[in-house]
Amino acid sequence: MRNPILCIFAFLLCFSCVEKKVETVVDSNEKKVEQDSLGNFGIVIHGGAGTILKKNMSDSLEAAYKTKLKEAMKTGYEILKNGGSSIDAVEKTINILEDSPLFNSGKGAVFTNEGKNELDASIMDGKTLNAGAVAGVTTVKNPIDLARAVMEKSDHVMFAREGAEVFAKEQGLELVDPSYFYTENRMKALKRAQEREKVELDHDDKTAFYDPFIKDEKFGTVGCVALDKNGNLAAGTSTGGMTNKRWGRVGDSPIIGAGTYANNKTCAVSSTGWGEYFIRGVVAYDISAMMEYGGKSLSEAAVTVIQKKLPELGGSGGIIAMDNKGNVAMEFNTAGMYRATMNSEGELYIGIYGE
Ligand code: ASP
């Protein structure tokens, strides 16, 4: 092309074709917001990935999810806007989701094979690389609070089962009777899973094909990543694990590097999906390592890990992540993932389904 004006025109045309599709914003203003970067501070959450299809979702259920996701986002955003830390934002945002029966964490936790609820959670501070995690707790109302207490008030990184519960008591955290975690829907899911005598991943694509009731289920491990005004990243994840999980099974959510990772040098990540594969793929840390050692951008690293490396292992699920410049990745290889972002202007995105 000899004509320089034509050349520039052609270049702009090409560029606009490869530009990433912007998701629809579903905040009350229905305002579209560029989501690739959230600015000098911001927050991202997920509420689980899996077979989440529009055709299986009632309007009222969709509205309930959006309302809760929005409430969670606003909680974290206010903390960040007022100069609070990313760790505070992550914890308080996750608390909102833990207290809702819609998500597979806290109140809405799924049942184990024995009909119990055993909860896992972890949190990580990207500035100090300090981290805390708990596995298999049965009486702690908000396991993410306990993970944070482990991080800040103990010399350790992870506590499990009775030891974790004793520590929770010592720390004065809110304890509940295990019956607090009982929900009808989760019990029905357990019964169906047991009838099939198959361990059912909370979001297993395959189950949707032969389980006509799956469309009525409410899924979702929860996670949050945030960047505060001081440039500090944090990540946290909280879950009930996997329906019908065997006694003592621990998934990726409380495993630092698999379910949760944060490092100011690179990014903050929270995972959701088939935990065994996320552990084997060290998914959250792998994304950070590809950035640190491989010079990849957050988006390149997230796509490689979730769309290539994880499926090659046989795993499914997704991640949310932010880098130290406020760039965002929300990558999943399932039909959908409950997800939301809020940028430094307070503009909200909510996504549920795939593109
Ligand atoms: N990753 C969680 C686990 O395997 C489950 C989920 O994300 O829903 O325990």
Residues whose N, C-alpha, C, O or C-beta is under 5 A from the ligand:
A	BS01	LIG	D202 G220 T221 T239 G241 M242 G251 D252 S253 S271 T272 G273 W274 G275 E276
